[in-house]
């Protein structure tokens, strides 16, 4: 089975941001949550479970930084 890129939808969204600073921050944010998302899949969760978790974590971090 081919390994799917869990963070692909998030990376695609980040690539459409307006400034290089925004794109760089979003890419770093993806890199922060990706290991945990991969652990979900490794533990038997689905790609969808991992993406839901990643999206939620990213929102929580952005809210904590007041960037929503």
Residue pairs with C-beta under 8 A, 6 or more apart in sequence:
4 47
5 11
6 34
6 37
6 38
6 41
6 47
6 50
6 51
6 54
7 30
7 33
7 34
7 37
7 54
9 51
10 26
10 30
10 51
10 54
10 55
10 58
11 27
11 30
13 26
14 22
14 23
14 26
14 27
14 29
14 30
15 23
17 23
17 26
29 58
29 61
29 62
30 54
30 58
32 57
32 61
33 53
33 54
33 57
33 58
33 61
34 54
36 53
36 54
36 57
37 50
37 51
37 53
37 54
38 50
40 49
40 50
40 53
41 47
41 49
41 50
59 68
62 68
